[in-house]
Amino acid sequence: MGLLERDGKARLTVIGNNTFKDVIRNNVAPTAEIMTDSHLSYTGLANEFKAHEAVNHNIKEFKRGLAYTNSVEGFFSLFKRTIFGTYHQVSPKHLHRYCAESSYRFNSRKISDADRFQFALSNTKGRLTYNQLIDKK
């Protein structure tokens, strides 16, 4: 699932055992205005957040005022092109890592390579060994 703030910060997350609403509740402040497509899983979000607007692609509605999903769909398209063009396939076990990498690339697209490299190194948490990577747990 893709989430994109109006300021350009993006996050891809694996839904897994959660529902669409669970993912939104865990990642979005209740004071936010939510813009989605008309998928039924989003029904009722207006009761939990400041506002919820949905565009209905089925009737060829793609934008209504501030309600549109084009930005997040473009971000998700970049993710899919990364998978097909660079990795070719991903395993469900590591899907969350591919999502995190694509989110990081998108969110750091406007900073220099040197700053991005320094930021990435400052956020490492030790060494990931091959055995840890392929652990079947």
ABEGO torsion letter per residue (X at the ends): XBBBBAAGBBBBBBAEABBAAAAAAAABBAABBBBBBABAAABGAAAABABBBBBBAAAGBABBEABBAAAAAAAAAAAAAAAAAAAGBBBAAAAAAAAAAAAAAAAAAABBAAAAAAAAAAABBEBBBAAAAABAX
